[in-house]
Each structure stands twice: as C-alpha cells, then as structure tokens.
C-alpha cells in the first residue's frame, strides 16, 4: 500500500541520515521522515514548494529529531506540520513557521 502511494506521488517516506541523501525537492505533497534507531539531524532549507504535509515519525525507544536550522521559508502551501517529535537547537522554533499562512494543523 505504501509502495503504491509513493509510485503515485501521494507521499514520500524518507529513510536516511540526511535530507540531502533523499530525493528533495520532490513531486510529492506529503513527506514522512522516519528514522527509528538513531538521531536525525536536519539542516538547511526544505525546497519543495508544493509540500503540504511534513511528519516526523519515530519509535518510542529511539532518540529525538534534531532541527538545527530547519527553515520553512519556501513552503508557502504547508497545511500539516507535525513537529511533536522534533527538538530544535536552543529549544526555539524557527520564526519562519509563523509565515505559514495556510497552516491548519501544527503539532508541537
């Protein structure tokens, strides 16, 4: 089922230690980032202007996601943002999240 969803560009699941290793920018409007066994360091800017949903998924026994410069400046169409399992450098959210005017769901 997930394979079919990825084939149809319904969603993309990122498995890897860096977004740079994945297929960004992608055509999919929904991205789930999954790293079950280790920390995930995300740096730089996400450049997928059609992105509507970004979810961080981890298992209970794993460590947190680390966002050390996660910028949302080019994600004007973002509607769903789940950062409940993310931790940011300095404990502060990036100010660019406030500019996501289409955001309907934000999980911290």
N, C-alpha and C positions, 0 to 999 in steps of 0.2 A: 504494500500500500504506500509506504514512504518512497519507494523507488519510483513508482508511477507518479507520485506528486512532484518529485524532483524532475522527472522527464518532462512533465507538462509545465515546468517553471512555476508551479503553485507555491513551492517552498524550496529552500536550500538549507541543508544541515551542514554546518562547518565542524569538522573534526580536525584539530591541529593545534599547534602551539602558537600560531600567529595568524592574524587575518591576512598578512602578506602571503602566506602559503596557500590561501584559498582563492576562489575564483571571484575576486572583487575587482571592479564593480560587476555585479551580476544582473541578470534579467528578472530574477525572482523578486516579488514584492514582500516576501516573508522569509526571514532568516532565523534559524535556531542555532545557537552556538553551544556545542556540547563537548565538555572535557571532563569525564567522570573521575579521573585518577590523579590529577595534578593541577597546580595553579595555571591560570590562563592570563597572560599579560597582553593587554590590548593597548596599542599606542597608535597615535596618528589620527587621521581623519577617515571616516567612512564615506566613500564617494559613490554611493548608489542612490541617485536622486529619485528613483521610483520606489524605494524601500518604504513599506507601510508598517511592518511589524518586525521587532527585534527582540528575541527572547534568549536569556541565558539559562541553560539547563545544567544542573549538576546533581550528583547523587549525594545522599546525606553524609556519607563518610569522607567526601572529598573536601578540599580546601576551597577558598573563595576565589572569585574572579577579581583580578586587579585591573582597574582602569586608571592609567597614568597620563591621560591626555586624550581622553575619548571626546571627540568633538562631533557635534550634530549639526553643524552649520549648513550642510548641503542636503539635509534630509527634510525638506520643506513639507513633504506629504506624509510624514510619520504619524501614525494613528495609535499604535500599540507599542509601548516600551516597558519591558519587564526587567528592571534592574534590581529586583529583590535579592538576588544572589551575587550582586556585584559590590565591590569595595573600591573606593576611589582614593587616590593619593591625597593625603591631607584630610580625608574624611568629608570632602566637599564635592557636591555635584557640579559638573561643568555648567557655567552660566548659559551656554548655548541651548540647553534644554528649554529654557524659558521662551525661546523664539519658535518653538514648535507649535504653531498656532492651530494645527489640525489634530493635535494630540487629544485622544478621548480616554485613553487608559494609561496610567503611569503607576507602576508598582515599584515601591522602594523597599 
